[in-house]
Amino acid sequence: MFRTIIVVLVAASLAACSSPEVWRKSGASQQVVRADTDACHGAAQRSSDADGGGYLYEQLANYNYFDRCMADHGYLVSLY
C-alpha cells in the first residue's frame, strides 16, 4: 500500500513538471500577473515552511497552495 502511494505521488509530481502552466487573467497586464505570481509563490513558501513536513510534503503543499492562491486572484491556468 505504501509503495503504491509513493509511486502515485512521484508520477503526479513528474506529470506536473512535464508541461508548463500559463496563468491567464482577462485584462491583467504583465506587471500585475508577475506581482500576483510572486505574491502567491511567497505565500506558498511561507505556508509550506510553517507546516513542518518532509521535503516531498512541502513541495506538494507549496504547489497546491500556489494554485489556490492564483485561482483566488481570478486566474485560470492553461497547459501550453
ZADO-1210 file (C-alpha; in nm, 4 decimals, padded with zeros to 6 digits):
<atoms>
<atom x="00.0000" y="00.0000" z="00.0000" code="MET" pos="1"/>
<atom x="00.2742" y="00.2459" z="00.0989" code="PHE" pos="2"/>
<atom x="00.4669" y="00.1657" z="-00.2176" code="ARG" pos="3"/>
<atom x="00.1592" y="00.2408" z="-00.4301" code="THR" pos="4"/>
<atom x="00.1153" y="00.5788" z="-00.2634" code="ILE" pos="5"/>
<atom x="00.4808" y="00.6674" z="-00.3290" code="ILE" pos="6"/>
<atom x="00.4523" y="00.5651" z="-00.6957" code="VAL" pos="7"/>
<atom x="00.1366" y="00.7738" z="-00.7403" code="VAL" pos="8"/>
<atom x="00.2949" y="01.0784" z="-00.5748" code="LEU" pos="9"/>
<atom x="00.6094" y="01.0528" z="-00.7861" code="VAL" pos="10"/>
<atom x="00.4056" y="01.0104" z="-01.1047" code="ALA" pos="11"/>
<atom x="00.1879" y="01.3094" z="-01.0176" code="ALA" pos="12"/>
<atom x="00.4958" y="01.5201" z="-00.9454" code="SER" pos="13"/>
<atom x="00.6559" y="01.4277" z="-01.2758" code="LEU" pos="14"/>
<atom x="00.3349" y="01.4946" z="-01.4662" code="ALA" pos="15"/>
<atom x="00.3045" y="01.8358" z="-01.3039" code="ALA" pos="16"/>
<atom x="00.6568" y="01.9244" z="-01.4142" code="CYS" pos="17"/>
<atom x="00.6221" y="01.7981" z="-01.7701" code="SER" pos="18"/>
<atom x="00.4049" y="02.0766" z="-01.9099" code="SER" pos="19"/>
<atom x="00.4385" y="02.4431" z="-01.8232" code="PRO" pos="20"/>
<atom x="00.1393" y="02.6172" z="-01.6732" code="GLU" pos="21"/>
<atom x="00.0387" y="02.9560" z="-01.8054" code="VAL" pos="22"/>
<atom x="-00.1799" y="03.1604" z="-01.5731" code="TRP" pos="23"/>
<atom x="-00.4201" y="03.3955" z="-01.7513" code="ARG" pos="24"/>
<atom x="-00.6486" y="03.6697" z="-01.6250" code="LYS" pos="25"/>
<atom x="-00.8555" y="03.8796" z="-01.8591" code="SER" pos="26"/>
<atom x="-00.7357" y="04.2394" z="-01.8667" code="GLY" pos="27"/>
<atom x="-00.4319" y="04.1823" z="-01.6433" code="ALA" pos="28"/>
<atom x="-00.1050" y="04.3424" z="-01.7528" code="SER" pos="29"/>
<atom x="00.2264" y="04.1550" z="-01.7389" code="GLN" pos="30"/>
<atom x="00.3229" y="04.3602" z="-01.4328" code="GLN" pos="31"/>
<atom x="00.0056" y="04.2580" z="-01.2485" code="VAL" pos="32"/>
<atom x="00.0497" y="03.8922" z="-01.3440" code="VAL" pos="33"/>
<atom x="00.4136" y="03.8994" z="-01.2278" code="ARG" pos="34"/>
<atom x="00.3227" y="04.0716" z="-00.8986" code="ALA" pos="35"/>
<atom x="00.0415" y="03.8233" z="-00.8261" code="ASP" pos="36"/>
<atom x="00.2638" y="03.5283" z="-00.9213" code="THR" pos="37"/>
<atom x="00.5426" y="03.6488" z="-00.6939" code="ASP" pos="38"/>
<atom x="00.2981" y="03.7106" z="-00.4082" code="ALA" pos="39"/>
<atom x="00.1467" y="03.3630" z="-00.4430" code="CYS" pos="40"/>
<atom x="00.4904" y="03.1972" z="-00.4613" code="HIS" pos="41"/>
<atom x="00.5942" y="03.3792" z="-00.1450" code="GLY" pos="42"/>
<atom x="00.2735" y="03.2902" z="00.0376" code="ALA" pos="43"/>
<atom x="00.3021" y="02.9263" z="-00.0719" code="ALA" pos="44"/>
<atom x="00.6613" y="02.9090" z="00.0501" code="GLN" pos="45"/>
<atom x="00.5729" y="03.0578" z="00.3880" code="ARG" pos="46"/>
<atom x="00.2785" y="02.8183" z="00.4188" code="SER" pos="47"/>
<atom x="00.4815" y="02.5044" z="00.3424" code="SER" pos="48"/>
<atom x="00.7652" y="02.6168" z="00.5731" code="ASP" pos="49"/>
<atom x="00.5173" y="02.6515" z="00.8596" code="ALA" pos="50"/>
<atom x="00.3721" y="02.3015" z="00.8076" code="ASP" pos="51"/>
<atom x="00.6946" y="02.1303" z="00.9143" code="GLY" pos="52"/>
<atom x="00.6540" y="01.8227" z="00.6930" code="GLY" pos="53"/>
<atom x="00.9221" y="01.6488" z="00.4928" code="GLY" pos="54"/>
<atom x="01.0609" y="01.7723" z="00.1606" code="TYR" pos="55"/>
<atom x="00.8085" y="01.5917" z="-00.0633" code="LEU" pos="56"/>
<atom x="00.5185" y="01.7040" z="00.1543" code="TYR" pos="57"/>
<atom x="00.6422" y="02.0643" z="00.1460" code="GLU" pos="58"/>
<atom x="00.6731" y="02.0607" z="-00.2341" code="GLN" pos="59"/>
<atom x="00.3213" y="01.9230" z="-00.2831" code="LEU" pos="60"/>
<atom x="00.1739" y="02.1633" z="-00.0275" code="ALA" pos="61"/>
<atom x="00.3571" y="02.4549" z="-00.1915" code="ASN" pos="62"/>
<atom x="00.2258" y="02.3590" z="-00.5375" code="TYR" pos="63"/>
<atom x="-00.1335" y="02.3227" z="-00.4147" code="ASN" pos="64"/>
<atom x="-00.1247" y="02.6472" z="-00.2171" code="TYR" pos="65"/>
<atom x="00.0140" y="02.8385" z="-00.5151" code="PHE" pos="66"/>
<atom x="-00.2627" y="02.7052" z="-00.7441" code="ASP" pos="67"/>
<atom x="-00.5336" y="02.8016" z="-00.4955" code="ARG" pos="68"/>
<atom x="-00.3812" y="03.1462" z="-00.4446" code="CYS" pos="69"/>
<atom x="-00.3731" y="03.2185" z="-00.8183" code="MET" pos="70"/>
<atom x="-00.7302" y="03.0933" z="-00.8603" code="ALA" pos="71"/>
<atom x="-00.8393" y="03.3154" z="-00.5697" code="ASP" pos="72"/>
<atom x="-00.6878" y="03.6105" z="-00.7574" code="HIS" pos="73"/>
<atom x="-00.9110" y="03.5285" z="-01.0575" code="GLY" pos="74"/>
<atom x="-00.6597" y="03.3465" z="-01.2783" code="TYR" pos="75"/>
<atom x="-00.7240" y="03.0458" z="-01.4980" code="LEU" pos="76"/>
<atom x="-00.4487" y="02.8035" z="-01.5941" code="VAL" pos="77"/>
<atom x="-00.3796" y="02.6659" z="-01.9405" code="SER" pos="78"/>
<atom x="-00.1255" y="02.3980" z="-02.0209" code="LEU" pos="79"/>
<atom x="00.0517" y="02.5381" z="-02.3276" code="TYR" pos="80"/>
</atoms>
